[in-house]
């Protein structure tokens, strides 16, 4: 456990940041999963409505530094490819 006042504050802030990061990562993963499931089912209208929000969630997660920017770019690229394959106008 932290001994100094600054170390205690840092430990507390780290916990808060971890919770924030977990929430952002979870939001991104859920959005990606919904889009992939819709694309796999071939539901083009649903894919078209989900794609902008999913890309936004991935971008926000990368901007906050929760995931690496290249990982976010790779994810977006694969999502758009899956959307096109499902017949959406991505």
Contact map, one row per residue, 1 for C-alpha under 8 A:
111000010000000000000000000000000000000000000000000000000000000000000000000000000000000000
111110110010000000000000000000000000000000000000000000000000000000000000000000000000000000
111110110000000000000000000000000000000000000000000000000000000000000000000000000000000000
011111110000000000000000000000000000000000000000000000000000000000000000000000000000000000
011111111000000000000000000000000000000000000000000000000000000000000000000000000000000000
000111111100000000000000000000000000000000000000000000000000000000000000000000000000000000
011111111110000000000000000000000000000000000000000000000000000000000000000000000000000000
111111111111000000000000000000000000000000000000000000000000000000000000000000000000000000
000011111111100000000000000000000000000000000000000000000000000000000000000000000000000000
000001111111110000000000000000000000000000000000000000000000000000000000000000000000000000
010000111111111000000000000000000000000000000000000000000000000000000000000000000000000000
000000011111111100000000000000000000000000000000000000000000000000000000000000000000000000
000000001111111110000000000000000000000000000000000000000000000000000000000000000000000000
000000000111111111000000000000000000000000000000000000000000000000000000000000000000000000
000000000011111111100000000000000000000000000000000000000000000000000000000000000000000000
000000000001111111110000000000000000000000000000000000000000000000000000000000000000000000
000000000000111111111000000000000000000000000000000000000000000000000000000000000000000000
000000000000011111111100000000000000000000000000000000000000000000000000000000000000000000
000000000000001111111110000000000000000000000000000000000000000000000000000000000000000000
000000000000000111111111000000000000000000000000000000000000000000000000000000000000000000
000000000000000011111111100000000000000000000000000000000000000001000000000000000000000000
000000000000000001111111110000000000000000000000000000000000000000000000000000000000000000
000000000000000000111111111000000000000000000000000000000000000000000000000000000000000000
000000000000000000011111111100000000000000000000000000000000100001000000000000000000000000
000000000000000000001111111110000000000000000000000000000000100001100000000000000000000000
000000000000000000000111111111000000000000000000000000000000000000000000000000000000000000
000000000000000000000011111111100000000000000000000000001000000000000000000000000000000000
000000000000000000000001111111110000000000000000000001001100100000000000000000000000000000
000000000000000000000000111111111000000000000000000000000000000000000000000000000000000000
000000000000000000000000011111111100000000000000000000000000000000000000000000000000000000
000000000000000000000000001111111110000000000000010011001000000000000000000000000000000000
000000000000000000000000000111111111000000000000000001000000000000000000000000100000000000
000000000000000000000000000011111111100000000000000000000000000000000000000000000000000000
000000000000000000000000000001111111110000000000010000000000000000000000000000000000000000
000000000000000000000000000000111111111000000010011001000000000000000000000000100000000000
000000000000000000000000000000011111111100000000000000000000000000000000000000100100000000
000000000000000000000000000000001111111110000000000000000000000000000000000000000000000000
000000000000000000000000000000000111111111110110000000000000000000000000000000000000000000
000000000000000000000000000000000011111111110010000000000000000000000000000000000110110000
000000000000000000000000000000000001111111100000000000000000000000000000000000000100010000
000000000000000000000000000000000000111111100000000000000000000000000000000000000000010000
000000000000000000000000000000000000011111110000000000000000000000000000000000000000011000
000000000000000000000000000000000000011111111110000000000000000000000000000000000000010000
000000000000000000000000000000000000011001111111000000000000000000000000000000000010011100
000000000000000000000000000000000000000000111111100000000000000000000000000000000000000100
000000000000000000000000000000000000010000111111110000000000000000000000000000000000000000
000000000000000000000000000000000010011000111111111000000000000000000000000000000010010100
000000000000000000000000000000000000000000011111111100000000000000000000000000000010000111
000000000000000000000000000000000000000000001111111110000000000000000000000000000000000000
000000000000000000000000000000100110000000000111111111000000000000000000000000000000000000
000000000000000000000000000000000010000000000011111111100000000000000000000000110010000001
000000000000000000000000000000000000000000000001111111110000000000000000000000000000000000
000000000000000000000000000000100000000000000000111111111000000000000000000000000000000000
000000000000000000000000000100110010000000000000011111111100000000000000000000000000000000
000000000000000000000000000000000000000000000000001111111110000000000000000100000000000000
000000000000000000000000000000000000000000000000000111111111000000000000000000000000000000
000000000000000000000000001100100000000000000000000011111111100000000000000000000000000000
000000000000000000000000000100000000000000000000000001111111110000000001001100000000000000
000000000000000000000000000000000000000000000000000000111111111000000001000000000000000000
000000000000000000000000000000000000000000000000000000011111111100000000000000000000000000
000000000000000000000001100100000000000000000000000000001111111111100000000000000000000000
000000000000000000000000000000000000000000000000000000000111111111111001000000000000000000
000000000000000000000000000000000000000000000000000000000011111111001000000000000000000000
000000000000000000000000000000000000000000000000000000000001111111100000000000000000000000
000000000000000000000000000000000000000000000000000000000000111111111000000000000000000000
000000000000000000001001100000000000000000000000000000000000111111110000000000000000000000
000000000000000000000000100000000000000000000000000000000000110111111011000000000000000000
000000000000000000000000000000000000000000000000000000000000010011111111000000000000000000
000000000000000000000000000000000000000000000000000000000000011010111111100000000000000000
000000000000000000000000000000000000000000000000000000000000000000011111110000000000000000
000000000000000000000000000000000000000000000000000000000000000000111111111000000000000000
000000000000000000000000000000000000000000000000000000000110010000111111111100000000000000
000000000000000000000000000000000000000000000000000000000000000000001111111110000000000000
000000000000000000000000000000000000000000000000000000000000000000000111111111000000000000
000000000000000000000000000000000000000000000000000000000100000000000011111111100000000000
000000000000000000000000000000000000000000000000000000100100000000000001111111110000000000
000000000000000000000000000000000000000000000000000000000000000000000000111111111000000000
000000000000000000000000000000000000000000000000000000000000000000000000011111111100000000
000000000000000000000000000000010011000000000000001000000000000000000000001111111110000000
000000000000000000000000000000000000000000000000001000000000000000000000000111111111000001
000000000000000000000000000000000000000000000000000000000000000000000000000011111111100000
000000000000000000000000000000000001001100000000000000000000000000000000000001111111110000
000000000000000000000000000000000000001000010011001000000000000000000000000000111111111111
000000000000000000000000000000000000000000000000000000000000000000000000000000011111111111
000000000000000000000000000000000000001000000000000000000000000000000000000000001111111100
000000000000000000000000000000000000001111110010000000000000000000000000000000000111111100
000000000000000000000000000000000000000001010000000000000000000000000000000000000011111110
000000000000000000000000000000000000000000011011000000000000000000000000000000000011111111
000000000000000000000000000000000000000000000001000000000000000000000000000000000011001111
000000000000000000000000000000000000000000000001001000000000000000000000000000010011000111
